[in-house]
Amino acid sequence: MGKQANLKARQGVPYVVQEDATVIDPETMQPVPWDGETMGEVMMRGNITMKGYLDNPEATNEAFEGGWFHSGDLGVVQPDGYIQLRDRAKDIIISGGENISSIEVEGVFTALKLSPQWPWWRDQMTNGAKPPVPLSSCTRARARARTRSSRTAAPNSPDSNDPKP
């Protein structure tokens, strides 16, 4: 991807009137490194962040656990301090013991001009919708996908009955 496209993919920094907005590891509640790779949850706090959910103190307590508003968005912090969103926490696919961004899987299929023909991926990514284009060579496509993404984001065999790759 070009430099301009990478810059435009970033979401920015906190507002001047906001106390803070950053990407935090939700388990340790510590900010993630500014390396553009370590993923965490986008959290914010300040006087322009909502006070809570109307008549729902349990949801409010959950959303503001640790003193931060948990947005449900997953992202990274680039070395220049800008946040880049990667996915929604509820859309993460767990496969092979790894958390895989649904956006990453979609990107693999799009970049390789593939259709999610594999039953498990199709169910995860398209809610069971019939793919528009059949895959011609799954072996070649898997090899290409693995060079562009993580091993677990690459599709498995379209004939596989395994629930996950």
C-alpha angles and dihedrals in degrees: 000000000000124000093248092052091049091052093048091051091067122097101209142232134301121293115259090247094047119092094221146329119189145137114270134183100244093211098053097024088224124130114259119241117272092245102116090238111066107090125211140147121288107241133176142182137183143096094296093054113097120270095226146284116311111255092347110101093165093058090044092052091049093047092049099040111152093014095288130103106243106218097189089232119123120214150143133239114237119222089259091058098256119135118232118195117225106175147318115280091233091054096058115121116216111211132155090359092301132108109236125193112236087217089057091053091047089049092054092051092045096046092049093042089237133147118225092252094158111101097227095045091042090055092046097045107030104024089245097308114154110259114244099224127035119230114249103196117016095181094055091042093051091051092050092046092052091055091055102040145013119302093250094049090058113093123253125222116310088223094054117117091194112123090230137010 
